Amino acid sequence: MTDQAVDAGGVDLSGRDRFPAAAESVFLGRARELKELRADIERAGLDTLSGRKAPRARVLLIAGGPGSGRTALAEELVRQVADGYPDGALRARLAEPDGTPVPVERAARELLTALGLPTPPGAAEDELAEALRDALAERRALLLLDDAAGAEQVDALLPDNADCLLVAVSRGPLTGIADVRPCTLGGLDTKSAVELLAQHIDPVRITVDPRAAESLVEVCEGRPAALTLAGGWLAAHPKAAVADLARQLHADTGAGPALARVLRFVHATLPGTAARVLRLLALAPAGDVDPHTASALAGCSVEAARAFLDDFAALGLLRALPSPLPCYEVPGCLHPLLRALAERQDRPAELQLARARMLERTVRLLQSCRAITETDSPETREKLKSLPSTLRFPTPRAAEDWLRARRPALLAAARLAVADGELDTLARRLMSQLVRAMVAHFGTRAAAGDLYGVHRLVLDVAERQRLPRERAAALLNLADLDARTGRTTEALARYRAALDAGREANDPYAAGRAMESVGGAHQELGDYDRAADWFGRALAQRLARGEREDAARLYGRIATAHTYAGRYGEALRNWRASVAAHRKAGDVAAHARALSELARVQEYAGRPAECLRTCQEAVEWARRAEDVRLQAALQLRLADTLERLGDPTAAALHRGVAERMLGDEIRAGKDGGAAGTWPEQEANACENRSAAAED
């Protein structure tokens, strides 16, 4: 045991195994409330009494102040009735630890994800809430909505299915939701409260002085959270009498509920360093704490931070979370009290410095998390070696596991950093690295929902700081996600705004990509004239800058727009320009694909002989590019063209060649090579969407 681990009062903070409070607790008391809640499930609602089928799920409300055990009661009720709901129980928290209401959009997204259903990035609140109600319309499920800030949140998520049950936990009534009778909680009865104390300390200490235990229950007002803290403190002080603790709490004349008095007492008896670490945990995003977060906030080593967190959990100040990694949660009832202690005892500059250290540590962890996926690069390997061992991940899988486990806290950190307004530089770095890490480990499509929210935060900072370059990048990223989810009109508006921002920043890349994307949006909307015009503007810029590869691609996009419009002459002219540009650039594969598209348009234009010659040339270039799939697709096109020219025998030969090529590719995939699939005959096979600027 180190000297720092023991204070003058003899508090042993060297390890959690000395504290019985670390053991799993058993639900106590509330028998009457549970009986009433279960009876309320079976009670006929107003609609049933009037002869109408209940159109919506029954709502049970458990109301009580923080620390009253309202969430524990809701969880126990869910456990008892879960068998009646075969489609399972869904949970969502509707308020942040500081009391800020969670947007319905985020809660609905989490519930849909728990059901294994898609959640389109950027979808509106009403759309997601409706999708959730539709998903629950045919299910018999149970919803637990914790920390509801108001009736509007609950009403938006309420299933239109009488076979479902919704259990809401709130501080007060949910005025506006019909047929809801709140179960209002006070303190535990004395017998149950004493039993709760006995879960934390040796029951003999209660048996020898039962009146002292009852006095402690009285001063704690029977509140489970206060009793848990008192029990944890008594467990850490085996020589302290229960009566002594009761007297000291009675002597506290400070304002606030019982929980505040017990927390002040426990905080005052901690060593100075431990007390400071405890106060700073109120700054943890979403109240979610791991050793790195605590280490950065307190400015101590990760090992010391882990020891502090274990000790706090044993004292009842933190709640261990079910996770493969060491993670803890600041109980919602303690969060505002700890924040008040921090604001009273720590200078604002110290709190801001702690926030900055936490964000900087998060940025470095995200950099390491992304870099472990790029170890093929010698430069990246050297950067990883230069990092402290505590910031390095042993394998990409370990980094991905960390990213998944810390995802809610990382997103909350980004939201808090942006809301703070005084750490925008760190906030921008954090969001940049968060996007890169998510794309590296999950892929853009799988992480699209989270990426959309992060890009909106980037846009907020860019507009607040008047940063047109960052604003253009954020708008482009958001528009790309809008386009991928079918909101083309919204994407078009954002692409136009990105173009204005790119021009204001004198950023040719952003402006060029915005012009090209505006053209793509018009093409998606069926306005092929405007699409060709915008592609032409982007082409002119690329040619002026000497960006020949991009220019070659844009010739293809212009040709595609003309093809859709039926202007085959213009399409052929632009495909020939694309072919020439790719040949000049030396891109064999792109040259072969452009020839393939040229042959397609020649076929549409009724020129089978030209199509045949172009296809044969494209096959040769595809062979040079070693693109088996393209070769097979071209052999099929040759077969179709030969049939139109009246040569079915030759057509059958080419079709057989294509089938053999695809068969060999599929077999190679089964043997561990690249998996082969039948080539899709896309109308714009040469069209490549510009990659989103993720930074």
C-alpha positions in Angstrom: 0.0 0.0 0.0 1.4 3.4 -0.9 1.3 6.3 1.5 -0.9 8.2 -0.8 -3.6 5.5 -0.5 -4.3 6.2 3.2 -5.6 9.4 4.6 -5.4 10.6 8.2 -8.7 8.9 9.0 -7.4 5.5 7.9 -9.3 5.2 4.6 -7.8 2.3 2.6 -8.0 3.2 -1.1 -5.6 0.6 -2.3 -8.0 -1.9 -3.8 -11.6 -2.7 -4.4 -11.5 -6.2 -3.1 -11.6 -4.9 0.5 -15.0 -3.3 -0.1 -18.1 -5.5 0.1 -19.9 -2.7 -1.8 -18.4 -3.9 -5.0 -20.5 -7.0 -4.8 -23.7 -7.2 -6.9 -26.7 -5.8 -4.9 -30.1 -7.4 -4.6 -33.3 -5.5 -5.2 -35.0 -4.7 -1.9 -38.4 -3.3 -0.9 -41.0 -1.6 -3.1 -43.3 -4.6 -2.9 -46.4 -2.4 -2.8 -45.2 -0.3 -5.7 -44.4 -3.4 -7.8 -47.9 -4.9 -7.0 -49.6 -1.7 -8.1 -47.6 -1.4 -11.3 -48.3 -5.0 -12.3 -52.0 -4.5 -11.5 -51.9 -1.4 -13.6 -50.7 -3.4 -16.6 -53.8 -5.6 -16.4 -56.2 -2.7 -15.7 -58.7 -1.9 -18.4 -57.8 1.5 -20.0 -60.3 4.2 -20.8 -60.5 3.1 -24.5 -61.4 -0.5 -23.4 -64.1 0.8 -21.0 -65.6 2.8 -23.8 -65.8 -0.2 -26.1 -62.9 0.8 -28.3 -59.7 -1.1 -28.8 -56.7 0.6 -27.2 -54.9 2.3 -30.1 -51.6 2.7 -28.3 -49.3 0.9 -25.8 -50.1 1.1 -22.1 -47.8 3.6 -20.3 -46.6 3.1 -16.8 -44.9 6.0 -15.1 -42.4 5.7 -12.3 -41.9 9.2 -10.9 -39.4 10.3 -8.3 -36.4 12.5 -7.6 -32.8 11.5 -8.4 -31.5 8.9 -6.0 -35.0 7.5 -5.2 -34.3 4.2 -6.8 -36.8 4.9 -9.7 -34.6 3.3 -12.4 -33.9 0.3 -10.2 -37.6 -0.2 -9.7 -38.3 0.1 -13.4 -35.6 -2.5 -14.2 -37.0 -4.9 -11.6 -40.5 -4.4 -13.1 -39.1 -5.1 -16.5 -37.4 -8.3 -15.2 -40.6 -9.5 -13.6 -42.9 -9.0 -16.7 -40.3 -9.7 -19.4 -41.7 -13.2 -20.1 -44.9 -11.7 -21.4 -43.1 -9.7 -24.1 -41.4 -12.3 -26.4 -40.0 -9.6 -28.7 -37.7 -8.4 -25.9 -37.1 -5.2 -23.9 -35.7 -2.0 -25.4 -34.0 0.7 -23.4 -33.2 4.4 -24.0 -32.1 7.2 -21.8 -33.9 10.5 -22.6 -31.7 12.9 -20.7 -28.0 13.6 -20.4 -26.4 13.3 -17.0 -26.6 17.1 -16.6 -30.4 17.0 -17.3 -30.2 18.1 -21.0 -33.0 16.4 -22.9 -31.8 13.9 -25.5 -33.3 14.6 -29.0 -36.0 12.2 -30.0 -34.1 11.6 -33.2 -31.2 10.2 -31.3 -33.3 8.1 -29.0 -35.3 6.6 -31.9 -32.1 5.9 -33.8 -30.7 3.9 -30.8 -34.0 1.9 -30.4 -34.1 1.1 -34.2 -30.5 0.0 -34.0 -31.3 -2.2 -31.1 -34.0 -3.8 -33.2 -31.4 -4.4 -36.0 -33.2 -2.1 -38.4 -31.6 0.5 -40.7 -31.4 4.1 -39.6 -30.8 6.4 -42.6 -28.3 9.1 -41.8 -29.8 12.6 -41.5 -33.3 11.3 -41.3 -35.7 13.7 -39.6 -37.1 13.1 -36.1 -40.6 12.4 -37.4 -39.3 9.9 -40.0 -37.3 7.9 -37.4 -40.1 8.0 -34.8 -42.6 6.7 -37.4 -40.1 4.0 -38.5 -39.9 2.9 -34.8 -43.7 2.8 -34.4 -44.0 0.8 -37.7 -41.4 -1.6 -36.4 -43.2 -2.1 -33.1 -46.7 -2.4 -34.8 -46.3 -6.1 -35.2 -44.2 -6.8 -32.1 -45.0 -7.5 -28.5 -42.2 -5.6 -26.9 -41.4 -3.7 -23.8 -39.8 -0.2 -23.8 -38.0 1.3 -20.8 -37.5 5.1 -21.3 -35.3 6.4 -18.5 -34.9 10.0 -17.3 -37.8 11.3 -19.5 -37.5 15.1 -19.5 -41.1 15.6 -20.8 -44.2 14.1 -22.2 -43.3 15.1 -25.8 -40.3 12.7 -25.8 -42.4 9.8 -24.6 -45.3 10.5 -26.8 -43.1 10.6 -29.9 -41.7 7.1 -29.1 -45.0 5.5 -27.9 -45.9 2.5 -30.0 -49.3 2.4 -31.8 -49.8 -1.2 -30.5 -51.7 -2.2 -27.4 -49.7 -5.3 -27.2 -46.6 -3.3 -26.2 -45.8 -1.8 -22.8 -43.9 1.4 -22.2 -42.3 2.0 -18.8 -41.3 5.6 -18.4 -39.1 7.0 -15.6 -39.3 10.7 -14.9 -39.0 13.3 -12.2 -42.6 14.3 -12.4 -45.9 13.7 -14.2 -46.1 13.3 -18.0 -48.9 15.8 -18.6 -50.5 15.3 -22.0 -50.3 11.5 -22.3 -53.7 10.0 -21.6 -54.5 7.3 -19.1 -51.2 7.4 -17.2 -51.3 7.1 -13.4 -47.9 7.8 -11.9 -46.3 5.6 -9.3 -44.6 8.2 -7.1 -41.6 7.1 -5.0 -40.5 8.3 -1.7 -37.9 6.7 0.6 -37.6 3.0 1.3 -39.4 1.5 4.3 -37.1 1.2 7.3 -36.8 -2.6 7.2 -35.8 -2.5 3.5 -33.4 0.4 4.0 -31.6 -1.4 6.9 -31.3 -4.5 4.7 -29.8 -2.3 2.0 -27.2 -1.1 4.5 -26.5 -4.7 5.4 -25.6 -5.4 1.8 -22.6 -3.2 2.2 -21.3 -3.7 5.7 -21.0 -6.6 8.2 -24.6 -7.2 9.5 -23.2 -7.5 13.0 -22.5 -3.8 13.0 -26.2 -3.2 12.6 -27.3 -6.0 15.0 -25.3 -4.5 17.9 -27.0 -1.1 17.5 -30.2 -1.4 15.5 -31.4 2.1 16.6 -28.3 3.6 15.1 -29.0 2.0 11.8 -32.6 3.3 11.9 -31.3 6.7 12.7 -29.0 6.6 9.7 -31.9 5.5 7.5 -33.8 8.5 8.8 -31.1 11.0 8.1 -30.7 9.5 4.6 -34.5 9.9 4.2 -34.7 6.2 3.1 -33.2 7.2 -0.3 -31.3 4.2 -1.9 -28.6 6.4 -3.4 -27.8 8.1 -0.1 -27.9 4.7 1.8 -25.5 3.2 -0.8 -23.0 6.0 -0.3 -23.3 5.7 3.5 -22.9 1.9 3.3 -19.8 2.3 1.0 -18.2 4.7 3.5 -18.9 2.4 6.4 -17.4 -0.5 4.5 -14.3 1.5 3.9 -14.1 2.4 7.6 -14.6 -0.9 9.5 -13.8 0.7 12.9 -16.4 3.5 12.5 -19.6 3.1 14.4 -22.9 3.4 12.5 -24.1 5.8 15.2 -21.1 8.1 14.6 -21.9 8.4 10.9 -25.6 9.1 11.7 -24.6 11.9 14.2 -22.1 13.5 11.7 -24.8 13.6 9.0 -27.4 15.0 11.4 -24.9 17.7 12.3 -24.6 18.8 8.7 -26.8 21.9 8.4 -26.0 22.6 4.8 -28.7 23.0 2.2 -29.8 20.2 -0.1 -31.4 16.8 0.0 -30.0 13.9 2.0 -28.0 12.6 -0.9 -26.1 15.9 -1.1 -25.3 15.8 2.6 -23.9 12.2 2.4 -21.9 13.1 -0.7 -20.4 16.2 0.9 -19.4 14.0 3.9 -17.8 11.2 1.8 -16.0 13.8 -0.4 -14.6 15.6 2.7 -13.2 12.3 4.1 -11.3 11.4 0.8 -7.6 12.2 0.4 -7.1 15.5 -1.4 -6.0 13.9 -4.7 -8.9 11.4 -4.7 -11.4 14.1 -3.9 -10.1 16.2 -6.8 -10.3 13.3 -9.2 -13.9 12.6 -8.1 -14.9 16.2 -8.7 -13.4 16.2 -12.2 -15.4 13.1 -13.2 -18.3 15.4 -13.6 -16.6 16.7 -16.8 -16.6 13.2 -18.4 -18.8 13.1 -21.6 -22.2 11.5 -20.9 -20.9 10.6 -17.4 -19.0 7.7 -19.1 -15.6 7.2 -17.6 -12.7 4.9 -18.4 -9.1 5.0 -17.0 -7.8 7.2 -19.9 -10.6 9.8 -19.3 -9.9 9.9 -15.6 -6.1 10.0 -16.2 -6.4 13.0 -18.6 -8.8 14.9 -16.4 -6.7 14.5 -13.3 -3.3 14.6 -15.0 -2.2 11.3 -13.4 -1.0 8.0 -14.8 -3.5 5.5 -16.3 -2.7 3.0 -13.6 -3.4 5.5 -10.8 -6.6 6.5 -12.5 -7.8 2.9 -12.7 -7.1 2.5 -9.0 -9.2 5.6 -8.2 -12.1 4.4 -10.4 -12.1 1.0 -8.8 -12.1 2.6 -5.3 -14.9 5.0 -6.3 -17.0 2.1 -7.6 -16.5 0.3 -4.3 -17.7 3.3 -2.4 -20.8 3.6 -4.5 -19.7 6.8 -6.2 -19.5 5.1 -9.6 -21.3 2.3 -11.3 -19.3 -0.3 -13.3 -20.7 -0.9 -16.8 -21.0 -4.2 -18.5 -18.2 -3.9 -21.0 -15.1 -5.9 -22.1 -13.1 -2.8 -21.2 -13.0 -1.1 -17.8 -15.8 1.4 -18.0 -17.8 3.2 -15.3 -20.7 5.5 -15.2 -21.3 8.5 -12.9 -24.8 8.0 -11.5 -27.2 10.6 -12.8 -28.2 11.5 -9.3 -24.6 12.4 -8.4 -23.6 14.2 -11.6 -25.1 17.6 -10.8 -23.8 17.4 -7.2 -20.3 16.6 -8.3 -20.4 19.4 -10.9 -21.5 21.8 -8.1 -18.6 20.7 -5.9 -16.2 21.2 -8.8 -17.4 24.7 -9.6 -17.2 25.6 -5.9 -13.8 24.2 -5.1 -11.9 24.3 -8.4 -11.0 27.4 -10.4 -12.6 27.8 -13.9 -9.2 27.8 -15.5 -8.4 24.4 -13.9 -11.6 23.0 -15.1 -11.0 24.3 -18.6 -7.5 22.8 -18.5 -8.9 19.4 -17.5 -11.3 19.5 -20.4 -8.5 20.4 -22.8 -6.3 17.5 -21.5 -9.2 15.1 -21.8 -9.9 16.2 -25.4 -6.2 16.0 -26.3 -5.9 12.5 -24.9 -9.0 11.4 -26.9 -7.5 12.9 -30.1 -4.3 10.9 -29.6 -6.2 7.7 -28.8 -8.2 8.1 -32.0 -5.0 8.8 -34.0 -3.6 5.5 -32.6 -6.8 3.7 -33.3 -6.7 4.7 -36.9 -3.0 4.3 -37.4 -3.1 0.6 -36.4 -5.0 -0.1 -39.6 -2.2 1.4 -41.7 0.8 -0.5 -40.5 1.9 -1.3 -44.1 3.3 2.2 -44.1 6.9 2.5 -42.6 6.1 6.1 -41.6 3.0 5.0 -39.7 4.9 2.2 -37.9 7.4 4.8 -36.8 4.7 7.1 -35.5 3.1 4.2 -33.6 6.4 3.3 -32.0 6.8 6.9 -30.8 3.6 6.8 -28.9 3.6 5.9 -25.2 2.7 2.3 -24.5 -0.6 3.3 -22.9 -1.8 4.9 -26.1 -0.9 2.0 -28.4 -3.3 -0.8 -29.4 -1.8 -4.3 -29.8 -3.9 -5.2 -32.8 -6.5 -3.7 -35.2 -9.1 -5.8 -33.5 -8.3 -4.4 -30.1 -8.6 -0.9 -31.6 -11.9 -1.7 -33.1 -13.2 -3.1 -29.8 -12.1 0.0 -28.0 -13.8 2.2 -30.6 -17.1 0.3 -30.4 -17.1 0.3 -26.6 -16.2 4.0 -26.4 -18.4 5.1 -29.3 -21.2 6.8 -27.2 -18.7 8.6 -25.1 -16.7 9.7 -28.1 -19.7 11.2 -29.8 -20.8 12.8 -26.5 -17.2 14.3 -26.3 -17.6 15.8 -29.7 -21.0 17.3 -28.8 -19.7 18.8 -25.5 -16.6 20.2 -27.2 -18.6 22.0 -29.7 -21.2 23.2 -27.1 -18.3 24.5 -24.9 -17.4 27.0 -27.6 -13.9 27.8 -26.1 -12.0 24.8 -27.4 -13.0 24.9 -31.0 -9.5 24.0 -32.3 -9.4 20.8 -30.2 -13.0 20.1 -31.1 -12.2 20.2 -34.8 -9.2 17.9 -34.4 -11.3 15.5 -32.3 -14.0 15.4 -34.9 -11.5 14.9 -37.8 -9.8 12.0 -36.0 -13.2 10.5 -35.0 -14.4 10.4 -38.6 -11.2 8.9 -39.8 -11.1 6.2 -37.2 -14.8 5.3 -37.8 -14.2 5.1 -41.6 -11.1 3.0 -41.1 -12.7 0.4 -38.8 -16.4 0.4 -39.7 -16.5 1.8 -43.3 -18.4 4.9 -44.5 -21.7 3.1 -45.1 -21.8 1.4 -41.7 -20.8 4.5 -39.8 -23.0 6.9 -41.9 -25.5 7.7 -39.1 -22.7 8.8 -36.7 -20.7 10.5 -39.4 -23.8 12.7 -40.3 -24.0 13.9 -36.7 -20.3 14.7 -36.6 -20.3 16.6 -39.9 -23.2 18.7 -38.6 -21.1 19.6 -35.6 -18.1 20.4 -37.8 -20.5 22.7 -39.8 -21.6 24.4 -36.5 -18.0 25.2 -35.6 -17.1 26.3 -39.1 -20.0 28.8 -39.2 -19.3 30.0 -35.6 -15.6 30.6 -36.4 -16.3 31.8 -40.0 -14.1 29.2 -41.6 -15.3 28.9 -45.2 -12.9 26.0 -46.1 -14.1 23.9 -43.2 -17.7 24.9 -44.0 -17.4 23.8 -47.6 -15.9 20.4 -46.5 -18.7 19.8 -44.0 -21.4 20.7 -46.5 -19.9 18.4 -49.1 -19.8 15.5 -46.6 -23.4 16.1 -45.4 -24.6 16.4 -49.0 -22.9 13.2 -50.0 -24.7 11.4 -47.2 -28.0 13.0 -48.2 -27.4 11.9 -51.8 -26.7 8.3 -50.7 -29.9 8.1 -48.8 -32.1 9.5 -51.5 -32.6 13.0 -50.3 -31.3 14.4 -53.6 -33.1 17.8 -53.3 -31.5 18.5 -49.9 -28.2 17.3 -51.2 -28.4 19.7 -54.2 -29.0 22.7 -51.8 -26.0 21.7 -49.7 -23.8 21.2 -52.8 -24.7 24.7 -54.0 -23.9 26.1 -50.5 -20.6 24.2 -50.5 -19.7 25.8 -53.9 -20.3 29.3 -52.4 -18.1 28.5 -49.4 -15.4 26.9 -51.6 -15.3 30.1 -53.7 -15.2 32.3 -50.6 -12.3 30.2 -49.3 -10.6 30.3 -52.7 -10.4 26.5 -52.5 -10.4 25.1 -56.0 -10.7 21.5 -54.9 -13.9 22.2 -52.9 -15.3 24.4 -55.6 -14.6 21.8 -58.3 -16.0 18.9 -56.4 -19.1 21.0 -55.5 -19.7 21.8 -59.2 -19.3 18.1 -60.2 -21.7 17.1 -57.3 -24.3 19.7 -58.4 -24.2 18.1 -61.8 -24.6 14.6 -60.3 -27.6 15.8 -58.2 -29.3 17.3 -61.3 -28.7 14.0 -63.2 -30.2 12.0 -60.3 -33.3 14.3 -60.5 -33.6 13.7 -64.2 -32.5 17.2 -65.3 -29.8 16.0 -67.8 -29.3 19.4 -69.5 -28.3 21.1 -66.2 -26.3 18.0 -65.3 -24.2 18.3 -68.5 -23.8 22.0 -68.0 -22.5 21.6 -64.4 -20.2 18.8 -65.4 -18.9 21.1 -68.2 -18.1 23.8 -65.7 -16.2 21.4 -63.5 -14.4 20.1 -66.6 -13.3 23.6 -67.6 -11.8 24.1 -64.1 -10.0 20.8 -64.2 -8.5 21.5 -67.6 -7.4 25.0 -66.6 -5.6 23.4 -63.6 -4.0 20.7 -65.7 -5.8 17.9 -63.8 -6.0 15.5 -66.7 -7.2 12.4 -64.9 -10.2 14.2 -63.4 -10.8 15.8 -66.8 -10.9 12.4 -68.4 -13.5 11.2 -65.8 -15.6 14.3 -66.3 -15.8 13.8 -70.1 -17.4 10.4 -69.2 -19.9 12.1 -66.8 -20.9 14.6 -69.5 -21.3 11.7 -72.0 -23.4 9.8 -69.5 -25.8 12.8 -69.1 -26.1 13.2 -72.8 -26.8 9.4 -73.1 -29.7 9.7 -70.6 -31.1 12.6 -72.6 -30.8 10.6 -75.9 -28.3 12.8 -77.4 -26.0 10.0 -78.7 -23.9 12.2 -81.0 -22.8 14.4 -78.0 -22.3 11.4 -75.9 -20.1 9.7 -78.5 -18.0 12.9 -78.9 -17.4 13.1 -75.1 -16.7 9.4 -74.7 -14.1 9.6 -77.5 -12.5 12.6 -75.6 -12.5 10.5 -72.4 -10.9 7.6 -74.2 -8.2 9.9 -75.6 -7.5 11.5 -72.2 -7.2 8.2 -70.4 -4.9 6.8 -73.1 -2.7 9.9 -72.8 -2.7 9.6 -69.0 -1.6 5.9 -69.3 -4.5 4.6 -67.2 -5.0 1.2 -69.0 -8.0 0.1 -66.9 -9.8 3.4 -67.2 -9.1 3.4 -71.0 -10.7 0.0 -71.3 -13.8 1.0 -69.3 -14.2 4.2 -71.4 -14.0 2.1 -74.6 -16.6 -0.2 -73.1 -19.0 2.7 -72.5 -18.3 4.1 -76.0 -19.3 0.8 -77.4 -22.5 0.8 -75.3 -23.5 4.2 -76.8 -22.7 3.1 -80.3 -25.0 0.2 -79.7 -27.8 2.6 -78.5 -27.2 4.8 -81.5 -27.8 1.9 -83.9 -24.2 1.4 -85.1 -23.6 -2.3 -84.5 -20.5 -2.5 -86.8 -18.8 0.3 -84.9 -19.8 -1.2 -81.6 -18.3 -4.5 -82.6 -14.9 -2.9 -83.5 -14.9 -0.8 -80.3 -15.7 -3.9 -78.1 -12.9 -5.8 -79.7 -10.5 -3.0 -78.9 -11.9 -2.7 -75.4 -11.3 -6.4 -74.8 -7.7 -6.1 -75.7 -7.2 -3.1 -73.3 -9.1 -5.0 -70.6 -6.8 -7.9 -71.1 -3.8 -5.6 -70.7 -5.4 -4.2 -67.5 -6.0 -7.8 -66.2 -9.6 -6.9 -65.5 -11.4 -10.2 -65.8 -14.8 -8.9 -64.9 -14.6 -6.2 -67.5 -13.4 -8.7 -70.1 -16.3 -11.0 -69.3 -18.8 -8.0 -69.6 -17.3 -7.1 -72.9 -17.5 -10.6 -74.2 -21.2 -10.6 -73.4 -21.7 -7.3 -75.2 -19.8 -8.7 -78.2 -22.2 -11.7 -78.1 -25.3 -9.4 -78.1 -23.8 -7.3 -80.9 -23.0 -10.4 -83.0 -26.6 -11.7 -82.6 -27.9 -8.3 -83.9 -25.5 -8.7 -86.9 -26.9 -12.1 -87.6 -24.0 -14.3 -86.4 -25.4 -16.5 -83.6 -22.5 -19.0 -83.8 -19.9 -16.4 -83.0 -22.2 -14.9 -80.3 -22.4 -18.3 -78.6 -18.6 -18.6 -78.6 -18.2 -15.2 -76.9 -20.9 -16.0 -74.4 -19.1 -19.2 -73.5 -15.8 -17.4 -73.1 -17.6 -14.9 -70.7 -19.1 -17.8 -68.6 -15.7 -19.5 -68.3 -14.0 -16.3 -67.2 -16.7 -15.6 -64.5 -16.5 -19.3 -63.4 -12.8 -19.1 -63.0 -13.1 -15.9 -61.0 -15.8 -17.3 -58.7 -13.7 -20.4 -58.1 -10.7 -18.2 -57.3 -12.8 -16.4 -54.8 -13.8 -19.7 -53.1 -10.2 -20.7 -52.9 -9.3 -17.6 -51.0 -8.8 -15.1 -53.8 -10.9 -12.1 -54.7 -14.6 -13.1 -54.7 -16.1 -12.8 -58.1 -19.7 -11.8 -58.9 -21.6 -11.3 -62.2 -20.7 -7.9 -63.6 -23.5 -5.3 -63.2 -24.3 -3.5 -66.5 -24.5 0.0 -65.0 -25.4 2.8 -67.4 -22.7 5.0 -65.9 -20.0 2.4 -65.2 -17.3 5.0 -65.8 -18.8 7.4 -63.3 -16.9 7.7 -60.0 -18.3 9.7 -57.2 -15.7 11.9 -55.6 -14.5 10.7 -52.2 -15.7 12.7 -49.3 -13.2 14.9 -47.6 -13.3 13.4 -44.2 -11.0 15.8 -42.4 
